[in-house]
Amino acid sequence: MNGIVDIAIIGSGPSGAQAAKAAVERGLTVALLDFGNDNPALNSVPNENFSVLRRSDPNQRSYFLPQTMDPEASRSDKLGAHFTAPRAFISRDVAEFLPVESESFFPVQSLALGGLGAGWGAGTPTFEPFELERAGLPVAQMLRCYDEVAQDIGVSGASADDTARQVLLTRFAQPPADVDSNAAAILARYNKIKGRLARKGLTLGRAPLALLTQPLERPGLKREANPYHDMDFYGQSAFSVYRPAYTIRELQTKENFRYIPGAFVERFSEDEDGVCVTYLDRTTNGRSELRAKKLLVAAGAINSARLVLRSRNMFGVQLPLLCNQMNYVVCINVAMFGCKAADRRHSLAQLLALYTPQHRAPEHVAAAIYSYRALLHYRLVRDMPLPPWLGLLASRAIMTSLTLVGVHHPERRSSTKWIRLDARDGGDVLTAEYRPGAEEQRLIAADLRGLSGCLFSLGCVPLAVIGTEPGSSIHYAGTIPISAKGEDSPLTSNDQGRLGGSRHVYLADSATWRYLPSKGLTFSLMANARRVALAAANELR
Ligand SMILES: Cc1cc2nc3c(=O)[nH]c(=O)nc-3n(C[C@H](O)[C@H](O)[C@H](O)COP(=O)(O)OP(=O)(O)OC[C@H]3O[C@@H](n4cnc5c(N)ncnc54)[C@H](O)[C@@H]3O)c2cc1C
């Protein structure tokens, strides 16, 4: 595949991978440019049960413990750790190539093959029609694309659960994953008192996940159902948890697709006929160019904006920023205290609660419920106000009943949340501010109070609420939002993802969204990316 391609895509994260899949399926020639850091050693983590490996593998240190003790590694190696040792490559090179200066916003970014999707938690709730509308996304197109994505990546979920009408708006879900002992106890209690909880605004169901419960096989792709080894944070778990890299590998078997790794895209320019993308080729350390009829920028909402600002020489201009705020509620599930838990389990979120208090309705607060084991005692002990030996005893005593609830709050735009590209020393740096207002903080405090009451009713006694620093939710959006009035100004987009003031450049990630519901955004990102790729494909016709 030489010369000008139909579509160039920047980024192999969930957005870029799904945009590429949709375009290749339509017979277009596609080149995907990506920095593309990878860790082939991921495949050598044994496909075996966690407790067996802990008891018997002499090499377990290599995947259970961090390789370095540098500050960045230890910063992300906490209770709600973002990346375990085998996935540390996901944030490699970020500090050098994607600098962010801020005292109030600390994003997690990636230059990996698969982007942040190389380590995501695979929670796949759908947005409801009112949430899509607030984000500016056309409902009918999104619902169609949810179905396409679900069939492509494999999404499992429980269509009979109380939350299904809010979080599982696809006709193609596989059966839900089995829940672990802790979640089963919470679900049993919920089923007894769900009328009372509904009056308080809480519904609960099994978490929809991009985790296979049935095999998925087609040319270039072979993935198995989850083996319930509780090793999903470390190895590949029979490829049961969707990673965008699987899509890229599958596409590499097609003649009309080219993956270009080691490419750090610096800027793009546009003329009547198409787009020219300039990138640093890390194999030669020289500059290269790629020409395409259409360009889909899918570098993640923050870095897509960085590329647009740099390409248009718009330094010092503030763009809006959306990022869900997040808290953890640490609970003890009384029904499990002192009880043994079954070994057979997956490591991802077990349950998803939607809390819809009067001060938010119809908006929800999303609470993902995790059990704790595979992330190991040492992270717990380190965060306990006890000497290590006592911490270890305490940690062992509570482990099977420990319940972590990751709470995300809805997010809307404000003038105190922004990013800006500043020229600096012949290059540039992104600066950011994220300061929620007093009213927003009041709402969040009310969310946490009400939700803690519901958790208590479920038998989960809240021990602590741990706030996280802005950026930790890893849900980013809204930097180049869809124009509300349909005008074609340079730092907005239209509802098909086309960048304002451009004929050939599209934003295929969440940069265009005007609102972020509390639910995980990545299923919607992938559906949206397919939708934007189709819009670009239609223009080519
Ligand atoms: C630990 C963790 C758990 C998560 N859990 C969930 C969850 O359960 N549910 C959920 O919905 N979401 C979750 N997320 C968030 C999810 O991973 C992101 O929403 C998603 O990955 C964003 O996809 P994206 O393709 O838009 O961007 P990214 O994943 O950030 O991908 C960006 C891509 O662009 C490339 N790139 C960037 N800049 C350049 C450049 N200049 N040149 C070349 N390439 C470039 C990168 O290499 C990368 O491939 C989680 C994230 C993490 C880290």
The ligand as a MOL file (V3000), in Angstrom:
LIG
                    3D

  0  0  0     0  0            999 V3000
M  V30 BEGIN CTAB
M  V30 COUNTS 53 58 0 0 0
M  V30 BEGIN ATOM
M  V30 1 C -6.1690 1.4230 34.6490 0
M  V30 2 C -7.2510 1.9460 33.7580 0
M  V30 3 C -8.5420 1.4540 33.9010 0
M  V30 4 C -9.5490 1.9300 33.0750 0
M  V30 5 N -10.7650 1.3730 33.1720 0
M  V30 6 C -11.7590 1.7600 32.3640 0
M  V30 7 C -13.0100 1.1050 32.4030 0
M  V30 8 O -13.2190 0.1330 33.1280 0
M  V30 9 N -13.9980 1.5660 31.5870 0
M  V30 10 C -13.8070 2.6180 30.7650 0
M  V30 11 O -14.7620 3.0080 30.0740 0
M  V30 12 N -12.5990 3.2260 30.6570 0
M  V30 13 C -11.5820 2.8280 31.4370 0
M  V30 14 N -10.3500 3.4080 31.3390 0
M  V30 15 C -10.1790 4.5370 30.4040 0
M  V30 16 C -9.8580 4.0670 28.9900 0
M  V30 17 O -8.6710 3.3500 28.9550 0
M  V30 18 C -9.7700 5.2870 28.0800 0
M  V30 19 O -11.0430 5.9210 28.0800 0
M  V30 20 C -9.4540 4.9260 26.6480 0
M  V30 21 O -8.2850 4.1740 26.5360 0
M  V30 22 C -9.2800 6.1900 25.7940 0
M  V30 23 O -9.1280 5.7490 24.4810 0
M  V30 24 P -8.5400 6.6570 23.3130 0
M  V30 25 O -8.3160 5.7530 22.1550 0
M  V30 26 O -9.4480 7.8150 23.0910 0
M  V30 27 O -7.1650 7.2260 23.8560 0
M  V30 28 P -5.8800 6.4740 24.4160 0
M  V30 29 O -6.2360 5.1700 24.9900 0
M  V30 30 O -5.1920 7.4720 25.2660 0
M  V30 31 O -4.9870 6.1970 23.1220 0
M  V30 32 C -4.2540 7.2030 22.5030 0
M  V30 33 C -3.3910 6.6130 21.4030 0
M  V30 34 O -2.7830 7.6760 20.6960 0
M  V30 35 C -1.3890 7.4580 20.5640 0
M  V30 36 N -0.7590 8.7860 20.4990 0
M  V30 37 C -0.9930 9.8490 21.3020 0
M  V30 38 N -0.2810 10.9090 20.8790 0
M  V30 39 C 0.4040 10.4990 19.7970 0
M  V30 40 C 1.3020 11.1480 18.9010 0
M  V30 41 N 1.6150 12.4450 19.0130 0
M  V30 42 N 1.8470 10.4140 17.8950 0
M  V30 43 C 1.5260 9.1030 17.7410 0
M  V30 44 N 0.6630 8.4490 18.5480 0
M  V30 45 C 0.1140 9.1490 19.5570 0
M  V30 46 C -0.9900 6.5920 21.7420 0
M  V30 47 O 0.1350 5.8020 21.4520 0
M  V30 48 C -2.2520 5.7260 21.8900 0
M  V30 49 O -2.1580 4.6130 21.0310 0
M  V30 50 C -9.2950 2.9480 32.1260 0
M  V30 51 C -7.9990 3.4210 31.9740 0
M  V30 52 C -6.9830 2.9180 32.7680 0
M  V30 53 C -5.5840 3.4070 32.5570 0
M  V30 END ATOM
M  V30 BEGIN BOND
M  V30 1 1 1 2
M  V30 2 1 2 3
M  V30 3 2 2 52
M  V30 4 2 3 4
M  V30 5 1 4 5
M  V30 6 1 4 50
M  V30 7 2 5 6
M  V30 8 1 6 7
M  V30 9 1 6 13
M  V30 10 2 7 8
M  V30 11 1 7 9
M  V30 12 1 9 10
M  V30 13 2 10 11
M  V30 14 1 10 12
M  V30 15 2 12 13
M  V30 16 1 13 14
M  V30 17 1 14 15
M  V30 18 1 14 50
M  V30 19 1 15 16
M  V30 20 1 16 17
M  V30 21 1 16 18
M  V30 22 1 18 19
M  V30 23 1 18 20
M  V30 24 1 20 21
M  V30 25 1 20 22
M  V30 26 1 22 23
M  V30 27 1 23 24
M  V30 28 2 24 25
M  V30 29 1 24 26
M  V30 30 1 24 27
M  V30 31 1 27 28
M  V30 32 2 28 29
M  V30 33 1 28 30
M  V30 34 1 28 31
M  V30 35 1 31 32
M  V30 36 1 32 33
M  V30 37 1 33 34
M  V30 38 1 33 48
M  V30 39 1 34 35
M  V30 40 1 35 36
M  V30 41 1 35 46
M  V30 42 1 36 37
M  V30 43 1 36 45
M  V30 44 2 37 38
M  V30 45 1 38 39
M  V30 46 1 39 40
M  V30 47 2 39 45
M  V30 48 1 40 41
M  V30 49 2 40 42
M  V30 50 1 42 43
M  V30 51 2 43 44
M  V30 52 1 44 45
M  V30 53 1 46 47
M  V30 54 1 46 48
M  V30 55 1 48 49
M  V30 56 2 50 51
M  V30 57 1 51 52
M  V30 58 1 52 53
M  V30 END BOND
M  V30 END CTAB
M  END
